[in-house]
Amino acid sequence: MKFPTIRIMKSRLNREIILYLIFGVLTTIIGIGGYALFLKLGLHYVAATTLSWILAVIFAYVTNRQYVFGSEAHTVKMRLREISAFFASRAGTWLMETLGLILLIDGLSMDDMFSKYVMSVFVVIMNYILSKVFVFKSL
């Protein structure tokens, strides 16, 4: 026998994951598109990934807060905690991505765009976990 609360929780989780994937794809497009643009402008891949990261994180915060996780941070103190946690977690995945790019591009001589795609998969997964567990948890 299934209980209604379990079904509702499962439905919310499915909706959350679908919305996260939609906005995650858009965030990834911003990140990869910005990365490609900055490479074409002649920037080093570390600078390109950093600048594209900044653009993607701003977009991700707004969309994740409002549409995916339905943030309940309404006071200034709560919002500052949320923003700090979001940017700190994304800084951690930026570091993971950057170190991965260095390993793949410089260490293994892989193509820079292919390396970006590979690392993006790991980043999307980690960002969801960190957002779900640490950033947009019930305050």
NUMAR-873220 format. One record per residue (C-alpha): residue in one letter; x, y, z. Coordinates in steps of 0.001 Angstrom, whole numbers, padded with zeros to 6 digits, always signed. Layout:
AXYZ ...
//
This chain:
M+000000+000000+000000 K+001402+003378-000995 F+000822+006345+001208 P-000218+009678-000388 T+002642+011573+001275 I+005213+009285-000344 R+003568+009807-003731 I+003538+013602-003226 M+007204+013592-002150 K+008130+011481-005163 S+006168+013802-007463 R+007945+016886-006029 L+011324+015205-006397 N+010577+014236-010013 R+009452+017818-010783 E+012553+019200-009073 I+014882+016910-011012 I+013181+017725-014330 L+013400+021472-013650 Y+017005+021103-012494 L+017858+019277-015711 I+016147+021938-017853 F+017876+024825-016104 G+021048+022761-015794 V+021124+022354-019575 L+020594+026100-020010 T+023312+026830-017449 T+025633+024392-019228 I+024903+026080-022560 I+025831+029413-021003 G+028970+027881-019495 I+030117+026055-022623 G+029024+028855-024964 G+030871+031423-022875 Y+033903+029136-022694 A+033975+028706-026488 L+033512+032451-027003 F+036295+033356-024598 L+038616+030791-026232 K+037879+032334-029636 L+038743+035724-028161 G+042168+034294-027331 L+041850+033731-023593 H+043681+030855-021882 Y+041329+027978-021056 V+041571+028645-017295 A+040528+032308-017776 A+037827+031236-020247 T+036377+028677-017854 T+036475+031178-014972 L+034620+033916-016851 S+032065+031499-018266 W+031641+030071-014761 I+030736+033505-013378 L+028027+033982-016021 A+026648+030482-015516 V+026595+030719-011708 I+024624+033956-011706 F+022051+032418-014063 A+021980+029173-012052 Y+021447+030913-008723 V+018448+032871-009954 T+016789+029920-011687 N+017602+027319-009010 R+016412+029595-006239 Q+013151+030536-007887 Y+012123+027634-010100 V+013908+024453-009017 F+014169+024452-005236 G+011590+027135-004365 S+013769+028876-001819 E+012166+029890+001432 A+014925+032377+002321 H+012955+035567+002818 T+014983+037519+005359 V+018256+039261+004545 K+020148+036937+006905 M+018642+033815+005329 R+019314+035085+001817 L+022933+035940+002608 R+023447+032429+004005 E+021873+030954+000894 I+023887+033077-001538 S+027113+032379+000366 A+026452+028641+000405 F+025515+028642-003292 F+028602+030529-004443 A+030882+028540-002110 S+029555+025230-003433 R+029867+026429-007023 A+033412+027647-006315 G+034177+024110-005185 T+032855+022617-008408 W+034678+025330-010407 L+037912+024176-008749 M+037050+020545-009509 E+036313+021456-013134 T+039451+023560-013538 L+041700+020856-012089 G+039979+018309-014327 L+040568+020513-017376 I+044246+020887-016478 L+044544+017115-016142 L+042668+016351-019372 I+044132+019137-021538 D+047689+019528-020260 G+048163+016105-018708 L+046436+013881-021264 S+046559+016205-024329 M+042813+015989-024873 D+040879+018548-026925 D+039843+021563-024834 M+036156+021522-025868 F+035840+017744-025420 S+037442+018116-021989 K+034905+020812-021112 Y+032025+018489-022068 V+033450+015665-019943 M+033936+017865-016907 S+030478+019442-017340 V+028832+016075-016655 F+030603+015781-013302 V+029906+019416-012440 V+026147+019161-013104 I+025848+016115-010850 M+027886+017668-008033 N+026036+020984-008293 Y+022672+019253-007866 I+023865+017306-004834 L+025420+020363-003197 S+022387+022558-003935 K+019961+019955-002622 V+021890+019058+000532 F+023607+022311+001558 V+022173+025357-000204 F+018419+025123-000659 K+017653+022822+002260 S+014874+023853+004591 L+016159+026833+006512 
//
